[in-house]
Amino acid sequence: MRMRDVMALATCAWLVVVPCGAETGKNLSQTVIRKINEATQAAINAALAKDFAAWAALFLDDSAVYPPNEPAVTGRVAIRAWLERLPPITEFKLNNVKVEGREDLGYVLGTYTMTMAPPGAPGPIKDSGKFVTVLRRQHK
């Protein structure tokens, strides 16, 4: 099984996959929560390394990103193209505040801080906000 997760930019919501686990209850196990947190860190690392292929690989083929003041971006290929158009990110932090779920669905509520360096801007731009990530378990 592979773990998929995403991070947010400016209060976006996404649909991603969590691995099938050996859970017997309705709540997410500590193992699944740990994997979600690890995937969040992988997203941070990919963003800072400008590794758009690795970053986009965290999304499902049918994922959707809802950036503010822009149309929805749907599908892994389109999301990668959207990520590649972002100004260079020089600082990026995600904090998973709440990770919960039941059966085949879960969610992450979190906060982010980031610094971007848009070309032609007089200096770096700092941003902070909240994000929601929707997770879907995929059985393979």
C-alpha positions as CSV (number, residue, x, y, z in Angstrom):
1,M,0.0,0.0,0.0
2,R,1.1,3.5,-0.7
3,M,0.3,6.5,1.4
4,R,-0.9,9.7,-0.4
5,D,-1.2,13.0,1.3
6,V,-1.1,16.6,0.3
7,M,-0.4,19.9,1.9
8,A,-2.3,23.1,1.5
9,L,-1.5,26.4,0.0
10,A,-3.7,29.3,1.0
11,T,-6.7,27.3,2.4
12,C,-7.0,24.7,-0.2
13,A,-8.9,21.4,0.2
14,W,-7.8,18.2,-1.5
15,L,-8.8,14.6,-1.8
16,V,-6.1,12.1,-1.2
17,V,-5.5,8.4,-0.2
18,V,-4.6,6.8,3.0
19,P,-3.3,3.2,3.1
20,C,-5.5,0.3,4.0
21,G,-4.6,-0.8,7.5
22,A,-5.5,-3.6,9.8
23,E,-8.0,-1.4,11.7
24,T,-11.0,-3.0,13.3
25,G,-12.6,0.1,14.8
26,K,-14.1,3.1,13.0
27,N,-11.4,5.6,14.1
28,L,-8.1,6.0,12.4
29,S,-5.3,4.0,14.0
30,Q,-2.1,5.6,15.4
31,T,-0.3,3.9,12.5
32,V,-2.4,5.6,9.9
33,I,-2.2,9.0,11.7
34,R,1.6,8.6,11.8
35,K,1.7,7.8,8.0
36,I,-0.5,10.9,7.3
37,N,2.0,13.0,9.3
38,E,4.9,11.5,7.4
39,A,3.3,12.2,4.1
40,T,2.8,15.8,5.2
41,Q,6.5,16.1,5.9
42,A,7.2,14.5,2.5
43,A,5.1,17.3,0.9
44,I,7.0,19.9,2.8
45,N,10.3,18.4,1.7
46,A,9.2,18.2,-2.0
47,A,8.0,21.8,-2.0
48,L,11.3,23.1,-0.5
49,A,13.3,21.0,-2.9
50,K,11.2,22.2,-5.9
51,D,10.7,18.5,-6.7
52,F,7.3,18.9,-8.4
53,A,7.2,15.3,-9.6
54,A,7.5,14.1,-6.0
55,W,5.0,16.7,-4.7
56,A,2.5,15.9,-7.4
57,A,2.9,12.1,-6.8
58,L,1.3,12.7,-3.4
59,F,-2.0,13.4,-5.2
60,L,-4.5,10.9,-6.6
61,D,-5.3,10.9,-10.3
62,D,-8.8,12.4,-9.4
63,S,-7.6,14.8,-6.7
64,A,-8.7,18.4,-6.8
65,V,-7.0,21.5,-5.4
66,Y,-9.1,24.6,-4.7
67,P,-6.7,27.6,-4.6
68,P,-8.2,30.9,-3.5
69,N,-9.3,33.2,-6.3
70,E,-8.5,30.6,-8.9
71,P,-10.5,27.8,-10.6
72,A,-10.3,24.3,-9.2
73,V,-7.3,22.3,-10.4
74,T,-8.3,18.7,-11.1
75,G,-6.1,15.7,-11.7
76,R,-2.5,14.9,-10.8
77,V,-1.1,16.1,-14.2
78,A,-2.9,19.5,-13.9
79,I,-1.9,19.8,-10.2
80,R,1.7,19.3,-11.1
81,A,1.5,22.0,-13.8
82,W,-0.1,24.3,-11.3
83,L,2.6,23.6,-8.7
84,E,5.3,24.3,-11.2
85,R,3.9,27.8,-11.8
86,L,4.1,28.8,-8.1
87,P,6.7,31.4,-7.2
88,P,9.8,29.9,-5.6
89,I,9.0,28.8,-2.0
90,T,11.8,29.6,0.4
91,E,10.1,28.6,3.6
92,F,7.2,26.2,4.1
93,K,5.7,24.7,7.3
94,L,2.6,22.6,7.8
95,N,1.2,21.8,11.1
96,N,-1.4,19.0,11.3
97,V,-3.6,20.3,14.1
98,K,-6.3,17.6,14.0
99,V,-6.3,14.3,12.1
100,E,-9.5,12.2,12.4
101,G,-11.5,9.8,10.3
102,R,-13.9,7.0,10.2
103,E,-13.9,3.9,8.0
104,D,-12.8,5.0,4.5
105,L,-12.7,8.8,5.0
106,G,-10.6,11.0,7.1
107,Y,-9.5,14.6,7.3
108,V,-6.7,16.9,8.4
109,L,-7.2,20.3,9.8
110,G,-4.0,22.3,9.9
111,T,-2.1,25.5,9.6
112,Y,0.7,26.6,7.3
113,T,3.3,29.3,7.0
114,M,5.2,30.0,3.9
115,T,7.5,32.5,2.3
116,M,7.5,32.9,-1.5
117,A,9.9,34.9,-3.7
118,P,7.8,36.0,-6.7
119,P,10.0,37.3,-9.6
120,G,9.9,41.1,-9.8
121,A,8.6,41.5,-6.2
122,P,10.5,43.9,-4.0
123,G,11.1,41.2,-1.5
124,P,9.8,37.8,-0.2
125,I,6.1,37.5,0.6
126,K,5.1,35.7,3.8
127,D,1.7,34.0,4.1
128,S,0.0,32.0,6.8
129,G,-3.4,30.4,7.1
130,K,-5.4,27.2,7.5
131,F,-5.9,24.1,5.4
132,V,-8.2,21.1,5.1
133,T,-7.1,17.8,3.6
134,V,-9.7,15.2,2.8
135,L,-8.4,11.6,2.8
136,R,-9.8,8.5,1.2
137,R,-8.7,5.0,2.0
138,Q,-7.9,3.0,-1.1
139,H,-7.9,-0.8,-0.8
140,K,-5.5,-2.6,-3.2
